[in-house]
Amino acid sequence: RTGPTGWVLYINGARVAVDVRALSDGGLLVLLDGKSHACYTSAEVGATRLLVDERTCLLEEEVDPTQLRSPSPGKLVRLLADSGDHVRSGQAYAEIEVMKMYMQLTAAEAGVVQFVKQPGAALGAGEVIGVLALDDPSRVKHAKPFEGQLASYGPPQAYGTKTHQLLRRSLALLTNALDGYDSALPAPQLLQQTAELLQRPELPFLELGEVLAALHSRLPARLTAALQAALTRAREQNAAFPAAELLAAIHKLTGEVAPAEAVTLTATLQPLRAVLDSYAHGLAAHERATFAALLQRYVDAEAVFARCANEEEGFFALREQHRTQPALIADAMISHAGVAAKNKVVLAMLDVIRPVSAQTGSLDPAYEAVLKRLAELSGRATAK
């Protein structure tokens, strides 16, 4: 399992990545090879009906003629043979009552019958009434395991190839790894890739451009022009991302509008401010803040268990803390179950970020608080 909704299936050496999400109407949305499929199932007697994109498939259970089963809920009225009797193929062996109607049940093969139910017994759908020792045991046909190869599939969904899109994917994989899920890539490779993407100078321009495109129709034309002009100048001059200049332009405009409009405009501009604030102190500071947040995620997940003697005590502590939020408890337990793999991710991250200067031996202030909390984790699991 690679994430809350991500899975990798291994069948006969083949590898297939899928994404499965629950739908509000009880179905599943399955993402495979960049396409989505709505899937629904319903249980039937001896089979499961699978509906995929309005196409129906009946997944039948193994037909075992030695099991004499009731085809539907009802009542066993009488047995038409005694235990130990020989019955022929097609011979009736019992009579059941279904919705005030009587139905005879017949044997699919010839053999000696032994009953496990007595007349008057209530029956469920598929419930065993008796067993049949076949005259010819070779009549029982068993399903064979699938031994073929699956087709070659791409990722569950398409991902962009621009810097900010690749970074978003890398951070999602890292977050899932720190939440206790299996990593699709080795931790050192994933962390090196993330660090390289965080250092690309075009990253903030692309992130802001994406937000501007989404908000274009809701922004004042004057502000859009001012922001685009500042971004164009910075690109032409190969200058650093002008976060301070852009924030000043936003502050100036919000100060010029009427108070009633300012509230709505401030809410509209919040996504822009979030991007600009994250790059207000430059690319390097943004990189440090990103890795510090990942380390903090690990600390927050393991802090409860570090204070407890074992996982059971940790579970009870989480239950007290999140009584009305069982999903949070489940997520925390899943995360802690993968603590050994998470520890490897954290150690690899420390090798990448190198928070201690090789020249001066001093600790980077951006990591000081989170590394102090990390060092305070005293649990046996986090000491691995």
Rosetta blueprint (number, residue, H / E / L):
1 R L
2 T L
3 G L
4 P L
5 T L
6 G E
7 W E
8 V E
9 L E
10 Y E
11 I E
12 N L
13 G L
14 A E
15 R E
16 V E
17 A E
18 V E
19 D E
20 V E
21 R E
22 A E
23 L L
24 S L
25 D L
26 G L
27 G L
28 L E
29 L E
30 V E
31 L E
32 L E
33 D L
34 G L
35 K E
36 S E
37 H E
38 A E
39 C E
40 Y E
41 T E
42 S E
43 A E
44 E E
45 V L
46 G L
47 A E
48 T E
49 R E
50 L E
51 L E
52 V E
53 D L
54 E L
55 R E
56 T E
57 C E
58 L E
59 L E
60 E E
61 E L
62 E L
63 V L
64 D L
65 P L
66 T L
67 Q E
68 L E
69 R E
70 S L
71 P L
72 S L
73 P L
74 G E
75 K E
76 L E
77 V E
78 R E
79 L E
80 L L
81 A L
82 D L
83 S L
84 G L
85 D L
86 H E
87 V E
88 R L
89 S L
90 G L
91 Q L
92 A E
93 Y E
94 A E
95 E E
96 I E
97 E E
98 V E
99 M L
100 K L
101 M E
102 Y E
103 M E
104 Q E
105 L E
106 T E
107 A L
108 A L
109 E L
110 A L
111 G E
112 V E
113 V E
114 Q E
115 F E
116 V L
117 K L
118 Q L
119 P L
120 G L
121 A L
122 A E
123 L E
124 G L
125 A L
126 G L
127 E L
128 V E
129 I E
130 G E
131 V E
132 L E
133 A E
134 L E
135 D L
136 D L
137 P H
138 S H
139 R H
140 V L
141 K L
142 H L
143 A L
144 K L
145 P L
146 F L
147 E L
148 G L
149 Q L
150 L L
151 A L
152 S L
153 Y L
154 G L
155 P L
156 P L
157 Q L
158 A L
159 Y L
160 G L
161 T L
162 K L
163 T H
164 H H
165 Q H
166 L H
167 L H
168 R H
169 R H
170 S H
171 L H
172 A H
173 L H
174 L H
175 T H
176 N H
177 A H
178 L H
179 D L
180 G L
181 Y L
182 D L
183 S L
184 A L
185 L L
186 P L
187 A H
188 P H
189 Q H
190 L H
191 L H
192 Q H
193 Q H
194 T H
195 A H
196 E H
197 L H
198 L H
199 Q L
200 R L
201 P L
202 E L
203 L H
204 P H
205 F H
206 L H
207 E H
208 L H
209 G H
210 E H
211 V H
212 L H
213 A H
214 A H
215 L H
216 H H
217 S H
218 R H
219 L L
220 P L
221 A H
222 R H
223 L H
224 T H
225 A H
226 A H
227 L H
228 Q H
229 A H
230 A H
231 L H
232 T H
233 R H
234 A H
235 R H
236 E H
237 Q L
238 N L
239 A L
240 A L
241 F L
242 P L
243 A H
244 A H
245 E H
246 L H
247 L H
248 A H
249 A H
250 I H
251 H H
252 K H
253 L H
254 T H
255 G H
256 E H
257 V L
258 A L
259 P H
260 A H
261 E H
262 A H
263 V H
264 T H
265 L H
266 T H
267 A H
268 T H
269 L H
270 Q H
271 P H
272 L H
273 R H
274 A H
275 V H
276 L H
277 D H
278 S H
279 Y L
280 A L
281 H L
282 G L
283 L H
284 A H
285 A H
286 H H
287 E H
288 R H
289 A H
290 T H
291 F H
292 A H
293 A H
294 L H
295 L H
296 Q H
297 R H
298 Y H
299 V H
300 D H
301 A H
302 E H
303 A H
304 V H
305 F H
306 A H
307 R L
308 C L
309 A L
310 N L
311 E H
312 E H
313 E H
314 G H
315 F H
316 F H
317 A H
318 L H
319 R H
320 E H
321 Q H
322 H L
323 R L
324 T L
325 Q L
326 P H
327 A H
328 L H
329 I H
330 A H
331 D H
332 A H
333 M H
334 I H
335 S H
336 H H
337 A H
338 G L
339 V H
340 A H
341 A H
342 K H
343 N H
344 K H
345 V H
346 V H
347 L H
348 A H
349 M H
350 L H
351 D H
352 V H
353 I H
354 R L
355 P L
356 V E
357 S L
358 A L
359 Q L
360 T L
361 G L
362 S L
363 L E
364 D L
365 P H
366 A H
367 Y H
368 E H
369 A H
370 V H
371 L H
372 K H
373 R H
374 L H
375 A H
376 E H
377 L L
378 S L
379 G L
380 R L
381 A H
382 T H
383 A H
384 K L
